[in-house]
């Protein structure tokens, strides 16, 4: 079901002839699981077709009373889902919330719909005592033996129904660490392959390295750095897997006074650095950016942003820090991956901060 159809369905519940425009967009986001921009665009289309009427609009949002001229049209899946909820005696208010799940239930047998509904009702009741448990284990227990089903359902709809997924923990957040117990400095590495190269040098005896686990072949290579930033930004509970040596706990490493970031010399790499610095105020760029800058300025060993090099959608952005902006200017149209840095240059620059 497309976004406009989902809005029609949500607005037609109860055969109302009008609704209050105040916070209507927010209410529809909650009911449908759609993003605000999708709701505003959908309302504009319904306004153009005459199905939604309001005297005043501000930035795509209705102000005041909104007249509804929507003919209630439901998909076969919606009709079946409504029948299941009615048959199982679900409260009308809960039915109004849960009807938006019908999109996700397309193709399911009626018996499975009943089992999912029973599981959601039971989960809502049991949720207070499940606080802090894995949402994947909870999903497998309550919803058809599937660890991923709960994650596939729109969280705004579940929250309105009374299931707040924030009370359950997500997947374990693994980070690889290496180095001595008292490192002279710490380097956050965007890609684990580059960290493996670094560990072939003699740097592991004096400095520490951190990279995301990457989940092996299941993760695309250009996601590692964003994963690292997301883990640290979100204050996730990080589990360190020691690759080499006896590095201190991850929380101590992230508080080290000499901590550097080493990623690709491209727009996204510097954006990851900027995101990380918002959480790690003492973070600086690694001296390993020196050889990569040389490649961009003085060699042919660099590339354009395209699908072939797995960089089709790296957007340009501006940074308030002039030093970072200078680096962005250098990689505006061409980039260098950190794996291009030689072992000799890793040994030469790894323990140093980047200096402009």
N, C-alpha and C positions, 0 to 999 in steps of 0.2 A: 504494500500500500504506500503511495507517495505521500509527501508531507501535507499537501492540500487535502487529500482524502482523510488523513488522520485528523486534521483540524475540523473538517466537516463532521466526522464521527464524534469528536469530543464536544463540539458545540451543539450537536443535535440530541445529546443525552437528555432525557426528560422532556423532550419536545418543547423546550422553552422558546418563547417568542422574543425575548430580549435578555441581555445580561449587562452587568455594570462594567464599563470600560476600565475602571481603575484596577491596575495590576492584572488586566486580562492576559497580557502577554506572558507574565510570570506564571499565571495559573495554567495556561495552555502548555507552557514548557513542562510543568510538573505533570500534567495529565498525559501528555503525548510522548515525553522523552526527547522532544525536538530541541535544537539549539535556538536561542532567541532570534538569531538572524533568519532561521528557517520559518519560525512562527510569524515574524513581521512580514517576510516575503509572501507567505501563504495568506495572511490576512489581506494583503494588498490585492492578491488575485481574487479572493472572495469578495472584496469590495468592488473590484472591476466587473465581476459577474452579477453584482446586485444581491448576493446572498448575505452580505454583511453590510449594514448601513449605520453610519455614525456621522453626526454633524461636524465634529471637529477631530482632527488628527494631528499628532505631533511626532515627527520622526518615525512615522509608520505605526504609531500606537494610537488607538482610539481614546478620546477623552469624553467622558460622560456616558450616557446610555447608548447601548449598541443594539440595534434591531436585527433580529435573525430571520431570514427567509430561506432557511435551509431545509430541503426535503431530506428526510432521514433515509439514507441509503446505506445498507450494511453489506459487507462482504459475506460470502458463505461461512468463512472461518469465524467471523465475528458472531454470526447468528448461532453457530454451534457452541462457541465459548460462552455466550450469554445463556444459552440453554443449560450448559453444564453448571454455571454458577447458580442459576435459578434452581435447578434440580437439587443441588447440594445445600440450598438454604443460605447462601451468602447474603449478608446484609446489603440492601440497595446502595448504601453509601460506598461500601467496599466494591460492589459491582461497578460503580461509576469510575472508580480508580483503576480497577483491574482490567476493564474492557480494552484499555490501550495496549495490553500485552498480546492481544490477538495477532498482531503483526508477527510476533516471534513464534507463534504456535502453528503457523501455516504448515499443513501437511501432517500434523500429528493425529493419531487415532484418538477417538473420544475417550477411551480408557486412560490413555496417557495424559490427556488434559485433566481428567479427574484426579489422577495421581499427583500431577504437578500442583493442582489447586489444594489438595489435601496437605501436600508437603509445605506449601507456602503458609497455610493456616497454622500448621503445627510449628513451623519455624518461627513465625511471629510470636507465638505463645512462649516458645522455649528460648527466644533470643537473649533475654537478660542473663540466663545462666551459661550462655555460649560466648559471652564477651571475652575477646582475646584469642579465640580459637581460629584456625585456618578456615577461610571462606571456601577453599577447595574441598577440605574434608567435610565441612558442614553441608556443602552442596551435594556431595556424593551420598551423604547420609539421608538427606531429606528429599532430594529431587532425582528420582529415577536412577540412582546409582551413578550419576554423572557429576564429576568434579568441576566441570566447566559451565554447567547450565545456569547456575546462579549468577555467574559473571556475565553471561550473555543477555540477561534480562536488564532492561533500563533501570539504573539505580534511582533516578528521581521518582519513578512510579513505585518501586519497592519501598522507598523511604516514605512516600505518602501513605502507603498501605500499612506502614509500621515496621518495616524491615530496613534498618539502617546498616548498610554494609560497612560503614566506618568502624563498627564495633567488632568486626572480624578482620583478621590480618590477611594480607596478601601473600604472594609467594615469597620464599626466603630470598633475601638480598645478599648475594655472594660477591665478595671483592677479593681479588688475589693480592697478596702482599709478599714482599721479599726484602731481605736485607739483614743487617746486624741488629743487635739489641739496643745499641746507642748510635743511630745513624747521624751523620753530619748534616744531611739534608734529606728531603723527601720529594719524589717526583710523581705526580699524578699523570698517568699515561692514558691517552684516548683509546688506543687499540692494543689488545693483549699481544698481538703478533710483534709489535714494536717492543713491548716489554720483554718478550722472549729473546729478541736480539740483544737488548741491553744486558740481559743476564749471561750472555756469552762473553761479556767483557769483564774486566776486573772491578767494575764499579760496585758489584753486589757486596763487596767486603766492607765498604765504608758508607754507602748510602742506601736508602730504602726506596722501594718502588711499589706503586699501587695501580691496579687496573681492574676493570670489571670482569666478571667471570665470562660473560658472553654467551653462555649456554651452547657452546660448541657450534655444530652446523645448523642449529635451529634459528640462529640470529644472523641477520644480514650484517656485513662488515661495517656499514656506515652508521650503525645504531649504538655501538659500544660507548662512545663518548656521551651521547645524549642519555644513555642509561646511567652512566656514572653521575652525570649532573642531576638527574632526576632522583637518584637514590640519596644523594647528599642534601639536595634542596628539600626533600620531603622528610628529613629527619628520620629516615627509616632505620630500623634495627639492622645493622650491618653485620654479616657473618664473614669473617676473614678466613680465607683458605691460604695457608702458608705455602708458597711455591718454592722458596729457598731461604735458608738461614733461620734466624731467630728474631724476626722483627717484633717490636712492641705492639700492644693492642691498637686496633685501628683508630680508636678515639684519641690515643696519644699521638699517632702519626699525623692525624689531621690538625692537631694543635701545634705541630712543630713550627718553630720560628722561621726556619728556612724551608719553605715548601713551594715547589714550582709545578707548573703545568706544561705538558708536552703533548701536542696534538698535531693534526694535519695543518699545513699552512694554507687554510682556505676559510671562506666566510663562516662556515658552520663550526669549524674548530675554534675560532676566536669567540664565537657566540657561546660555545660550551665553556670556554675559559671565563667569560664574563658572568655567566650564570653561577659557576662555581665560586667566583670571587665574592658574590653577594653573600655566600655562607662562610667562606674562609677568607677573612679580610686581609690576612698577611700573604695570600697567594700571589705569586709573580710568574711571569712567563719564563720558561726554561731557556738556558743558553743554547739548547739544541735547535732553537729557531734561527741561530746564526747560519749554519750550513744550508738550511732550507731557503733562507732569504737569498743566499748566494746563488742557489740553483735557479730561483725565479729571475734574478737580475742578470746573471752572467752565463747561464747555460741553456741548453734546449731540453733539460730534464724537468718539464712542467707540462701541465695539461689544461685544457678548457673545461668548463662545467657542462657535462652532458651525460646521457644515459650510459655511454660506453664505459665511463670511469665511475659509474654509480653516483653521479652528482647532478641529476637532472633538475632538481628543485631547490637548490640552495639560493635563497633570496638575499639580495643586498640589504644591508642595515647600517645604521649610523651609531657610533659609540660616543658617549660623552667624554671618555678618556682619550685625550689627543694621541697618546702613544699607541693605544690599541687602534685608533682610527688610521694612523699611519700604516699599520700592518694590513688593515682592511683595504686601504688604497692600493697596496702592493699586490694583493690577491684579488683585485676587483674582477679580473677576467681570466686569470690563470692561477693554478694551484699546484701544490706539491704535497704528496703524502709523506707522513713521518717515517714510513718504512724505507724511504729513499736514503735516509741518513746512514752513513757507513759506521762500522764498528769503531774505527779509529776516531771518527768525530764524536761518537757517543762517549768514548773514554775522555776526549778532550773537553767537551762542553757540558756533560751531564750534571756535574756538581756545581755549575755556575748559573746565576740568574742571567736573563737576557738584558743587555744594555743597548740602548738606542744610540 
